[in-house]
Amino acid sequence: MSKDSILKNPKNLKRRKLINSVMISLCVLAGLVTIIPLIYIFFYTTQSGISSLNVDFFTQLPKPVGEEGGGMANAIVGSLILISIGGLIGIPVGVLSGIYISEYSKSFLSSIVKFTTDILSGVPSIIIGIFAYGVIVIPMQRFSALAGGFALGILMIPTVTKITEEMLKLVPMSLREASLALGVSRWKTTLKIVLTTASSGIITGILLAIARAAGETAPLLFTAFGNSFWQTKIDQPMAALPLQIFTYAISPYEDWHRQAWAGAFVLIFLVFVVNLLVRFVTRNKFSGNL
């Protein structure tokens, strides 16, 4: 329908404007539905947990059952160790898988990898924990940070793979063709041109994977198991913030409930700060990229 015919028909024009307003309103409402729960969780956790924070929380070990006070210093350090182990396992595998799916999408193996990644992304985290239990805990005959990190690494793989694939697909084909035309080999083109161009998006995917792994509890129940003492050896049971929060939350002690809220606040705050800092640092460096 031409512009002149629309102008000659005021009713049609009003109907289009009404539909446009309704659709915009629905989009705004959908955005609010997405944002409001996140804001509510953040502020409610902050309100409940920040009042329970003190120096002891970051420097002391958990107190024995029935005693008040103590902290989660070992759980904070344990979470960092577990996430580091998971990152060493999941990030390289996820990035390389994403590169293969994107750059060799026509191969039969690429289809298998993509299908497997889609299935893995839908597997409940507790199943991943049981798998790690059978693969590492049973042969080692003990719970360990290595088993916990292995489970978290598997959870990271689908997120990193999918986002790496999507970011690489957004890189213009002309960049690849220009590099190949200059005599650069395909693998160098992929690593130095394509991967560098998509670095900003891939880093975001890695952060999302880390954020998901940082809050997982179920896999760690079958693997790292938890520990009330200082432990930095990866072949021994190790405490983690999600595990400590879970243990304290289901306890009958009010002081432990208070510390569970404090732990939840610290966990959310750490994830928030990591995302904020990386976005700030990479803002200028990757401003010309995706």
N, C-alpha and C positions, 0 to 999 in steps of 0.2 A: 504494500500500500504506500502510495506516494505521500510526501509531506503536505502537498496541497489538499489531498483528499482528507487527511487527518484534521487539518485546520478547518475544513468545511464541515466537519462532523464533530461538534463539541462534546457530544456524549461519548464518542469513541476515545477522544483525547482524555476526558475525565476518567474513563475506565482504565486506560493505560497508566495514568498517574496514580490511580488508586492501587492498582496491582503492584506498581513499582514501590509505593510507600509500604504496602503490606510485606513485600519480600524483603525490603531493607529492614523493616522492624523485626521480622523473623530472624534475619542474620544477626542483628544486634542482640536479640534475645538468646540465640544460640551461643553467641560469644560470652554473654553474661553467665549463662548456665555453666559454661566451661570454666570461667574465671572465678566465680563466687565460691564454689567449694574449695578451690585451692587457697584462696585468700582466707577463708574461714579456718581451714586446717592450720595454716601458717600462724595466724594470729591467736587461735585458741591454744596451740601448742606452745607458742611463745609466752602467752599469759600464764599457762600452767607450769611451764618449766623454768622460765628465767628467774623466778623468785627462789628456786631451789638450788641455783648455781652458787658455788663458793669455791674457794681455793682447794679445799679438801676433795671436792669432786674431781678435780683434774690431777691431783697429786697423790691420793691415797687409794689403797686397795679396798675392795668390799669388806665390810665388817661381817663377823660370824652371825649366824641366824639369831635374831632376837635383839641384837645390839644396834643402836642407832648410830648414824654418822657413816663415815667412810666415803669412798668415791668409786669412780670407774676408770681410773688411769690405765689399768691393764687392758680394759676393753677398748679404749680409744686407740692405744698403740696396736692392739691385736687387730682391730678393723683395718688400720692402715697397712699392716703386714699382709692380711688376707686379700685386700683389694690389690695390693702390689703384685702378689702371686697370680691372682686372677687376671690382671692386666697383662702380665708377661705371657700368659697362656692365650687369652682370648683376643687381645688386640691384634697381634701379628696374624693369627689365623683368620680373623674376621676381615682385616684389610686385604690380605692376599686372596681370600675367597671372593671378596667383592671385586677386586681387580680382574680375576679370572672370569667371573660371570659377565662383567661388563665388556671386557676386551675380546673375549673368545665366546661370545654368546651363541654362536652357531654350532658349537661342538656338542656332542651328545653328553660328555661329562659335565659340561656347564649346566645343562638342563637338570642333571641329577643333583648337582651341588645346590642349585637354586631351589629345587623341590625339597631337598633335605633341610635347607635353611628355613624354609617356610614352615615345615613340620616342627622343627626344633624351637621356633619362636612361639609355638602354641603349647609346648610341653610344660605342664605345671612344674614349678621350681622344686617341689618336694620330690618329684620323680627324678630330677637331676641329682638331688641329694642322695636318693637311694642308689642311683647308678654309681655315683662317686664312692658310696659306701662299699658297693660290691667290687669296684675296680681297685680302690686304694686302701680303704680301711681294713677290709678282710685280709688281703695279702700281707699288709703291714702288722696286722693284729693289734692295732691301736688307732684311736682317733688322732687326728693331727691337723695342723694348719695347712699342710700340703694338700690334704684331701679337701679341706674347705676352700682353698684357693682354686683348686682344680674345678670344683663345682661352680664357683663364681665365674671362672673363666669360660666355662661352657655356656653360662647364661649370657655372657657378653657377646659371644660370637654372632648370634642372629642379628642383633641390633647393629653391630659394627658392619657386618656383611651387607645388610640391606642398604644402609645409608651410604656406604662406600660405593656400592653399585649405582645408586641413584645419582650421587654427585658426579661420578665419572661419566655417566650418560649425558649429563648436562654440559660437559666440555664440548665445544664446537668441533665437529669433524675436521674443519679446515686447519686447526692447530696440529692435529695428527698428520694430515696430508702434507702440510708445510715441512714438518720435521722429517718425515720419511723422504720427501723430495730432496732434502739437503743431504741425504745419505745416512741419516741417523738410524740405527737399528731399531726394531720395533720395541724391544724390551727397554732400551734407553728412552725412547719416546714416551713409553707408558710411565716410567718412573720419574723422569726429569721434566717432562712437559705436562702430561695429563694429570699425574698424581699431584704435582706441585700446584697446578691450577685449581684443583678441587680440594686442596688442603684445608681450607677454612671449614667447608661442610663436613669433611671427614673428622676433623677435630671435634666438631659439635656432636657427631655420632658417637665418638669415643666417650665424650662426657656423659651423654645419655646412657650409654652402657654402664659406665662407672656408677652413675647415680642409681641405676636399677640394682646393680650388684651390692651397693653399699647398704641398702635397706633390706636385703633378703635375710630371712631368719630360718625358714624351713630347711634349706640345704645344709645349713651349718649345724642343725640339730643332729644330723646323721654323720657329720664329718669332723668339724672343728670341736664340737661338743661343748666347749666352754671351759673356763678355768678361773678359779678365784684368786690365783696368785700370778706373780710376774712370770711370763714365759715368752721367750723370743725364738726358741728353737722350732723350726717348721715341722719337725717330726714328732711333736708333742701336742696334746690338746691345747687350744688357745681361746682366750676370751674374745668377744666381739660385741660392739655396741648393741646390735639387734638382739643377740642372745641374752645379754644382760638386761636389756629392757623387757624382753619377754619373761625372763625369770622373775624380775621384780614386779611386773604387772600382775602376774597370777598369784603372787604371794599374799598372805593375809595381813602384812605389816604396812601401816600407813607411811612410815618413813621410806620404805622401799618403793611404794607407789609414787611418793614425791620424787625420788631419784629416777624412777622410770620416766616421768615427765621431763626431768632435766636432761636425761639421755636422749629422749626423742627430740628435744629442742636442739641439742648439740648436733645430732645427726642431720636434721633438716638444715641447720645453719651452715654446716660444713659443705653440704651439696650445693647450697645457694651461693656461697662464697666462691667455690671452685668454678662454677659456671660463670659468675660475674667477672672474676679475675681473668679467666681465659678469653672471654669475649672482649674485655677491655684491652688486653695485651695484643690480641690478633686483629683488632679493629682496623688499624692503619696498615699493618703488614699485608693483610689479605683484602684490602679495600678494592683492589682492582680485579679480584677473583670472584668465584661464585659466592 
